[in-house]
Amino acid sequence: MKAIILLGAPGAGKGTLAEGVRTATEYIHISTGDMLRTAVKAGTPTGLEAKSYMEAGELVPDEVILRIVGERLAQGNPDDKYMFDGFPRTLEQARALDATLEKLSAAVNQVFLLEVPTPVIVSRLSGRRICKGCGAVYHVTNIPPKVADVCDQCGGALYQRPDDSEETVLNRLEVYERQTASLIDFYDRKGVLVRVNAGTTPQEATAEMLSKLA
Ligand code: AMP
């Protein structure tokens, strides 16, 4: 089993890059944010538990996240290659992931830190649009769909994530600095951190990441 992680602030382009890497490689994309949004939409107990945290831009409790990731990994195969997006987000999650992988005789192979200047992040998040049908990610000016508000891939309607509103975005960036940024040091010390300039276009950032993928 192989495991890589996409680390970076909200709006750094984790989902977009993950999609580019997924189509070019055998990596399986695991986005805890997507899993939670699916659970909220379906009204499952996990979704009900997560909803208020997500709306406020706060982190969902570690135990909830570790449960859904654990359940997902339990369905996998020994030679799967996983690309985590938006997970881990706390030191506790990072340590739990290490312990889970160790039991499977695996470890975190590489952590790609997506570096983007803050003003770029804010503009990306406020212009971001998501497909209701397939979850594809667009941006009103940077990655516009061919037909306004319609997904190129599945024809679904595009919407703005409720947590992409200006007020929640600022809180999410603060939460990133307070709870997630310490993971940069954690993985740097392990010697697995790889920096990617993600302030460029999705194509350039994806190409840079693919060139650095071991
Ligand atoms: P994302 O799509 O990765 O930006 O995640 C959207 C929201 O889901 C976050 O603002 C959190 O509320 C929640 N979330 C996603 N992944 C995690 C995680 N690993 N730990 C805690 N909360 C998470």
Residues whose N, C-alpha, C, O or C-beta is under 5 A from the ligand:
A	BS01	AMP	P10 T32 G33 D34 L36 Y53 M54 G57 E58 L59 V60 I65 D85 G86 F87 P88 R89
